[in-house]
């Protein structure tokens, strides 16, 4: 055979855990030659690549070191290799080799401050394009139970909770081992060094932080200058942002908030409980705290107080031609003309909306009920200006209708009006 055969040709990528594959029977020329006991790897920065299999032989015979290129089938039940004879492969790994099981399994993972974070219970590997790579280290208790053969118990205890089951760290966040090691006895460290952090754009650093635990995030923030940390904090997901600020010392949080514009600071603080906001504002200058407080209060203003009542509305049985004939005359008196709102004349309930462009493309005899979009994105009267700005950002509409719980149309709020409220975006 000239190429390796995966365990299942229909699967482009297969994943394995180290502890599941260790001990697998290894076969050559239809004859069992031993059991897999480790892998030799080369660190490729973002991933590590397996270069050799370490196979233990029975009856005290010498172990085998088999190049990955000789593997023809790789699976949990059996590994098939193609060897001309075993004698030429009878050798121990060189002193400079990195053994995967020895390298990482059961090692402590330290954060960049040298503090212990977790213990590595397993290693995740991926078979891609006939090569085997190390992609993640597994720190989860689920991984521990799976490793000792209690996967069924882990599934029962954790209820298949994905968050618990996937508590892993990508290989590229683990620092490279020193060269010339025969048996690694040290601890693993995250590959997020101070000098590299300073070079990472805030948006990229935010992606890294979102993958880490709270303690690890704090350790990274401690290595950043205030401006860089502040910019990164703005880029975090709101939930992570909230957790991050809650974990930081209030003095440090205040430093980061102080680096932001009042609008950015208000947007960041708005994800926190009011008592935490209050404690942080006390640490700012009176002038800056007053500006941020005012913005926070304005962000909580209800959209109904800014509702526009001059918009175009028609009953569902109106034809496109009827709207077109009346459009020019009616539009002169309306503030919002980008959309046609289809409203039931008896109940006042908003049943659909039509973009003006769609109206121009439609057949003249078509009814509005035939061309309208009945899936209407709308605000509630108690929605806040902050919620309105977030909805505009999410959907890209020029105007949003406001309707009550029964669906009755109460007005609209244009995007330009929200944007003109400078306090939201200072």
C-alpha positions as CSV (number, residue, x, y, z in Angstrom):
1,X,0.0,0.0,0.0
2,X,1.2,3.5,-0.8
3,X,-1.1,5.5,1.4
4,X,-2.5,5.3,4.9
5,X,-6.1,4.2,5.3
6,X,-8.2,5.9,8.0
7,X,-10.5,3.9,10.2
8,X,-13.5,5.4,8.3
9,X,-13.1,6.8,4.8
10,X,-16.3,8.8,5.0
11,X,-14.9,11.0,7.8
12,X,-12.5,13.7,6.7
13,X,-11.2,14.3,10.2
14,X,-11.2,11.9,13.1
15,X,-10.4,12.8,16.7
16,X,-9.0,10.6,19.5
17,X,-8.0,11.0,23.1
18,X,-4.5,9.9,24.0
19,X,-5.6,7.7,26.9
20,X,-8.1,5.9,24.6
21,X,-5.4,5.0,22.0
22,X,-2.6,4.1,24.3
23,X,-2.4,0.3,24.6
24,X,-3.9,-0.3,21.2
25,X,-2.8,-3.6,19.5
26,X,-0.2,-2.9,16.7
27,X,0.0,-5.3,13.7
28,X,2.4,-5.7,10.8
29,X,2.0,-8.3,8.0
30,X,-1.1,-9.7,9.8
31,X,1.0,-10.4,12.9
32,X,0.7,-8.7,16.2
33,X,4.0,-7.0,17.1
34,X,3.1,-5.2,20.3
35,X,1.1,-2.4,21.9
36,X,1.3,1.3,21.5
37,X,2.7,3.1,24.6
38,X,3.6,6.6,23.4
39,X,4.1,9.0,20.5
40,X,7.0,11.1,19.4
41,X,5.9,14.6,18.4
42,X,7.3,17.8,16.9
43,X,5.8,21.1,18.1
44,X,4.5,23.0,15.2
45,X,3.4,26.0,17.3
46,X,-0.4,25.9,16.8
47,X,-0.4,22.1,16.7
48,X,2.1,19.3,17.3
49,X,2.6,16.6,14.7
50,X,3.2,12.9,15.5
51,X,6.4,11.6,13.8
52,X,6.8,8.2,15.4
53,X,4.9,5.5,17.3
54,X,6.5,3.9,20.3
55,X,5.5,0.2,20.5
56,X,6.2,-2.0,23.4
57,X,6.9,-5.7,22.6
58,X,6.1,-8.8,24.7
59,X,8.4,-11.2,26.3
60,X,11.1,-8.7,27.0
61,X,11.9,-8.0,23.4
62,X,13.2,-4.5,22.4
63,X,10.7,-1.7,21.9
64,X,10.0,-0.4,18.4
65,X,10.2,3.2,17.1
66,X,8.1,3.3,14.0
67,X,7.9,6.3,11.7
68,X,4.4,7.6,11.1
69,X,4.8,7.1,7.4
70,X,4.7,3.4,7.9
71,X,1.2,3.5,9.4
72,X,-1.5,2.1,7.1
73,X,-4.5,2.0,9.4
74,X,-5.1,3.9,12.6
75,X,-8.0,3.1,14.9
76,X,-8.9,2.5,18.5
77,X,-9.1,-1.3,18.1
78,X,-6.1,-1.8,15.9
79,X,-3.1,0.0,14.4
80,X,-1.7,-1.5,11.2
81,X,1.9,-0.7,10.1
82,X,3.8,-1.8,7.1
83,X,7.3,-3.0,8.0
84,X,9.9,-5.0,6.0
85,X,11.1,-6.4,9.3
86,X,11.0,-5.3,12.9
87,X,14.8,-5.4,13.6
88,X,15.6,-2.1,11.9
89,X,13.0,-0.4,14.1
90,X,14.3,-1.8,17.4
91,X,15.4,1.4,19.1
92,X,14.6,3.7,22.0
93,X,13.6,7.4,21.4
94,X,16.6,9.7,21.3
95,X,17.4,12.0,24.2
96,X,16.1,15.1,22.3
97,X,12.8,13.4,21.5
98,X,9.5,14.6,23.0
99,X,7.2,11.8,24.1
100,X,3.6,13.0,24.1
101,X,2.4,10.9,27.1
102,X,5.5,11.8,29.1
103,X,5.4,15.4,27.8
104,X,2.0,16.4,29.0
105,X,-0.2,13.8,30.6
106,X,-0.7,14.4,34.4
107,X,1.3,17.6,34.2
108,X,0.1,20.8,36.0
109,X,-0.8,23.7,33.8
110,X,0.5,27.0,35.1
111,X,-0.7,30.5,34.1
112,X,1.8,33.1,33.0
113,X,2.4,34.1,36.6
114,X,3.5,30.6,37.5
115,X,0.3,29.8,39.5
116,X,-1.3,26.4,39.2
117,X,-4.4,26.3,37.1
118,X,-5.4,22.7,36.4
119,X,-4.1,19.2,35.8
120,X,-3.9,17.7,32.3
121,X,-6.1,14.6,32.3
122,X,-6.0,13.8,28.6
123,X,-4.8,15.0,25.2
124,X,-7.0,15.4,22.1
125,X,-5.6,14.4,18.7
126,X,-6.9,14.7,15.2
127,X,-6.3,12.6,12.1
128,X,-6.2,15.0,9.1
129,X,-5.0,14.2,5.6
130,X,-3.1,11.1,6.7
131,X,-1.3,12.9,9.5
132,X,-1.9,12.8,13.2
133,X,-1.8,16.1,15.2
134,X,-2.1,17.1,18.8
135,X,-4.7,19.9,19.0
136,X,-5.9,20.3,22.6
137,X,-5.1,19.4,26.2
138,X,-8.1,18.3,28.3
139,X,-8.4,19.7,31.8
140,X,-11.9,18.6,32.6
141,X,-13.1,16.3,35.3
142,X,-15.1,14.7,32.5
143,X,-11.8,13.9,30.9
144,X,-10.6,12.3,34.1
145,X,-13.6,10.0,34.4
146,X,-13.4,9.1,30.7
147,X,-9.7,8.2,31.1
148,X,-10.3,5.8,34.0
149,X,-13.1,4.0,32.0
150,X,-16.1,5.8,33.6
151,X,-17.4,7.7,30.6
152,X,-20.9,6.4,31.3
153,X,-20.7,7.8,34.8
154,X,-19.3,11.2,33.5
155,X,-22.3,11.4,31.1
156,X,-24.7,10.7,33.9
157,X,-23.1,13.2,36.4
158,X,-22.6,16.1,34.0
159,X,-25.8,15.5,32.0
160,X,-23.7,15.8,28.8
161,X,-23.0,19.5,29.6
162,X,-20.9,20.7,26.7
163,X,-19.2,23.4,28.8
164,X,-17.9,20.9,31.3
165,X,-17.0,18.3,28.7
166,X,-15.0,20.7,26.5
167,X,-12.8,22.3,29.1
168,X,-9.7,22.2,26.9
169,X,-6.8,24.5,26.1
170,X,-5.7,24.7,22.5
171,X,-2.1,23.5,21.9
172,X,-1.0,26.9,20.6
173,X,-1.6,28.3,24.1
174,X,1.0,25.9,25.7
175,X,4.6,26.9,25.8
176,X,7.2,24.8,24.0
177,X,9.3,22.4,26.0
178,X,13.1,22.9,26.4
179,X,15.2,20.9,24.0
180,X,17.4,18.0,25.0
181,X,15.0,16.4,27.5
182,X,14.8,12.7,28.2
183,X,11.9,12.7,30.6
184,X,10.1,16.0,31.2
185,X,9.4,16.5,34.9
186,X,8.3,20.1,34.9
187,X,4.9,21.8,34.5
188,X,3.2,23.2,31.4
189,X,2.8,26.9,31.0
190,X,0.4,28.9,28.9
191,X,2.1,30.3,25.8
192,X,0.9,33.8,26.4
193,X,4.0,35.7,27.3
194,X,4.2,39.3,28.3
195,X,6.2,40.4,25.2
196,X,3.7,38.6,22.9
197,X,0.7,40.1,24.7
198,X,2.0,43.6,24.0
199,X,2.0,42.9,20.3
200,X,-1.4,41.4,20.0
201,X,-4.3,43.7,18.7
202,X,-7.0,44.1,21.3
203,X,-9.6,42.2,19.2
204,X,-7.3,39.2,18.9
205,X,-6.3,39.3,22.5
206,X,-10.0,39.3,23.4
207,X,-10.5,36.1,21.5
208,X,-7.7,34.5,23.5
209,X,-9.2,35.7,26.8
210,X,-12.6,34.3,26.0
211,X,-11.1,30.8,25.8
212,X,-9.5,31.0,29.2
213,X,-10.7,30.7,32.8
214,X,-11.3,33.8,35.0
215,X,-8.0,33.4,36.9
216,X,-6.0,33.1,33.6
217,X,-7.7,36.2,32.3
218,X,-6.7,38.2,35.4
219,X,-3.1,36.9,35.1
220,X,-3.0,38.2,31.5
221,X,-4.5,41.5,32.4
222,X,-1.9,42.0,35.1
223,X,0.8,41.8,32.4
224,X,-0.8,44.4,30.2
225,X,-0.3,48.2,30.3
226,X,-3.5,50.1,31.2
227,X,-4.3,51.4,27.8
228,X,-3.9,48.0,26.1
229,X,-6.0,46.3,28.8
230,X,-8.7,48.9,28.5
231,X,-8.9,48.5,24.7
232,X,-9.1,44.7,25.1
233,X,-11.8,45.0,27.7
234,X,-14.0,46.8,25.2
235,X,-13.6,44.0,22.7
236,X,-14.8,41.2,25.0
237,X,-18.1,39.5,24.8
238,X,-20.5,41.2,27.3
239,X,-20.7,38.1,29.5
240,X,-16.9,37.7,29.6
241,X,-16.6,41.5,30.1
242,X,-18.9,41.3,33.1
243,X,-17.0,38.4,34.6
244,X,-13.7,40.1,33.9
245,X,-14.6,43.3,35.7
246,X,-16.1,41.4,38.6
247,X,-12.9,39.5,39.0
248,X,-10.5,42.5,38.8
249,X,-9.8,44.6,41.8
250,X,-12.0,47.7,41.8
251,X,-9.0,50.0,41.6
252,X,-7.7,48.2,38.5
253,X,-11.2,48.2,36.9
254,X,-11.4,51.9,37.5
255,X,-8.1,52.4,35.8
256,X,-9.3,50.6,32.7
257,X,-12.6,52.5,32.7
258,X,-10.7,55.8,33.0
259,X,-8.9,55.1,29.7
260,X,-12.2,54.9,27.8
261,X,-14.4,57.7,26.5
262,X,-17.5,58.3,28.6
263,X,-19.7,56.5,26.0
264,X,-17.4,53.5,25.9
265,X,-17.2,53.4,29.6
266,X,-21.0,53.6,30.0
267,X,-21.4,50.8,27.5
268,X,-18.9,48.6,29.4
269,X,-20.3,49.3,32.8
270,X,-23.9,48.8,31.7
271,X,-23.4,45.0,31.8
272,X,-22.7,45.1,35.6
273,X,-25.1,45.2,38.5
274,X,-25.7,48.8,39.7
275,X,-23.9,48.3,43.0
276,X,-20.7,47.3,41.2
277,X,-21.1,50.3,38.9
278,X,-21.5,52.6,41.9
279,X,-18.3,51.3,43.6
280,X,-16.3,51.8,40.4
281,X,-17.7,55.3,39.7
282,X,-16.6,56.4,43.2
283,X,-13.0,55.7,42.2
284,X,-13.2,58.0,39.1
285,X,-12.9,61.8,39.0
286,X,-16.1,63.6,39.8
287,X,-16.3,65.0,36.3
288,X,-15.8,61.7,34.5
289,X,-18.1,59.8,36.9
290,X,-20.9,62.4,36.3
291,X,-20.6,62.1,32.5
292,X,-20.7,58.3,32.7
293,X,-23.6,58.3,35.1
294,X,-25.6,60.6,32.9
295,X,-25.0,58.4,29.9
296,X,-26.0,55.3,31.8
297,X,-29.2,57.0,32.9
298,X,-30.0,58.1,29.3
299,X,-29.3,54.6,28.0
300,X,-32.1,53.4,30.2
301,X,-34.6,55.9,28.7
302,X,-37.6,54.2,27.2
303,X,-38.0,54.2,23.4
304,X,-41.6,55.1,23.7
305,X,-40.6,58.6,24.8
306,X,-38.8,59.0,21.5
307,X,-41.5,57.5,19.3
308,X,-42.3,59.1,15.9
309,X,-46.0,59.0,14.9
310,X,-45.7,60.3,11.4
311,X,-45.2,57.1,9.3
312,X,-47.0,55.5,6.4
313,X,-49.6,52.8,7.2
314,X,-52.2,51.1,5.1
315,X,-54.7,48.2,5.6
316,X,-53.7,44.7,4.3
317,X,-56.2,44.7,1.4
318,X,-54.8,47.9,-0.2
319,X,-53.2,47.3,-3.6
320,X,-49.7,48.3,-4.6
321,X,-51.2,50.7,-7.2
322,X,-53.4,52.5,-4.6
323,X,-50.3,53.1,-2.4
324,X,-48.3,54.3,-5.4
325,X,-50.9,56.8,-6.4
326,X,-51.2,58.2,-2.9
327,X,-47.6,58.0,-1.9
328,X,-46.3,61.4,-3.1
329,X,-49.1,63.3,-1.4
330,X,-48.9,61.4,1.9
331,X,-45.1,61.2,2.1
332,X,-44.9,65.0,2.2
333,X,-46.6,65.0,5.6
334,X,-44.7,62.0,7.1
335,X,-41.4,61.9,8.9
336,X,-40.7,58.3,8.1
337,X,-41.2,57.0,4.6
338,X,-38.6,54.2,4.2
339,X,-41.2,51.5,5.1
340,X,-44.9,50.9,4.6
341,X,-46.5,49.5,7.7
342,X,-49.5,47.2,7.2
343,X,-51.9,47.7,10.0
344,X,-55.3,46.2,10.7
345,X,-57.7,49.1,10.6
346,X,-60.0,47.8,13.3
347,X,-57.5,46.6,15.9
348,X,-54.5,48.8,15.1
349,X,-52.4,45.6,15.1
350,X,-49.2,45.7,13.0
351,X,-49.4,42.6,10.7
352,X,-46.6,43.3,8.3
353,X,-44.0,45.7,6.9
354,X,-42.8,46.5,3.3
355,X,-39.6,48.1,2.3
356,X,-40.2,50.9,-0.1
357,X,-37.9,49.2,-2.7
358,X,-40.1,46.1,-2.6
359,X,-43.2,48.2,-3.2
360,X,-41.6,49.7,-6.3
361,X,-40.7,46.2,-7.6
362,X,-44.2,44.6,-6.9
363,X,-47.0,44.1,-9.5
364,X,-49.5,46.9,-9.4
365,X,-52.5,44.7,-8.7
366,X,-50.8,42.9,-5.8
367,X,-52.3,43.3,-2.3
368,X,-50.0,44.6,0.5
369,X,-50.9,41.4,2.4
370,X,-49.3,39.4,-0.5
371,X,-46.0,41.2,-0.6
372,X,-45.5,42.2,3.1
373,X,-43.1,40.5,5.5
374,X,-45.1,39.2,8.4
375,X,-42.0,38.5,10.5
376,X,-41.7,41.9,12.0
377,X,-38.7,42.9,14.2
378,X,-40.0,45.4,16.7
379,X,-39.4,47.1,20.0
380,X,-41.6,47.1,23.1
381,X,-42.6,50.4,24.7
382,X,-40.5,49.6,27.7
383,X,-37.4,48.8,25.6
384,X,-34.5,51.1,26.3
385,X,-32.4,53.3,24.0
386,X,-29.5,51.0,24.5
387,X,-31.6,48.0,23.5
388,X,-32.7,49.9,20.4
389,X,-29.1,50.7,19.4
390,X,-28.2,47.1,19.8
391,X,-31.1,46.0,17.7
392,X,-30.2,48.5,14.9
393,X,-26.7,47.2,15.0
394,X,-27.9,43.5,14.8
395,X,-30.4,43.8,12.0
396,X,-29.3,46.9,10.0
397,X,-32.8,48.4,9.7
398,X,-33.3,52.1,9.1
399,X,-36.5,52.2,11.3
400,X,-37.9,50.0,14.0
401,X,-41.6,49.9,14.9
402,X,-42.8,49.9,18.5
403,X,-45.8,47.8,19.5
404,X,-47.4,46.6,22.7
405,X,-47.9,43.0,23.9
406,X,-51.1,42.7,21.8
407,X,-49.2,43.8,18.6
408,X,-50.8,47.2,18.4
409,X,-48.7,49.8,16.6
410,X,-47.5,52.6,18.9
411,X,-45.1,54.4,16.7
412,X,-41.6,54.0,15.2
413,X,-38.1,55.1,16.1
414,X,-35.6,55.9,13.2
415,X,-32.0,54.8,13.3
416,X,-30.8,58.4,12.8
417,X,-32.7,59.6,15.9
418,X,-30.9,57.0,18.0
419,X,-27.5,57.9,16.4
420,X,-28.2,61.6,17.1
421,X,-28.4,60.8,20.8
422,X,-24.6,61.5,21.1
423,X,-24.5,60.3,24.7
424,X,-24.9,56.7,23.5
425,X,-21.8,56.8,21.3
426,X,-19.4,59.4,22.8
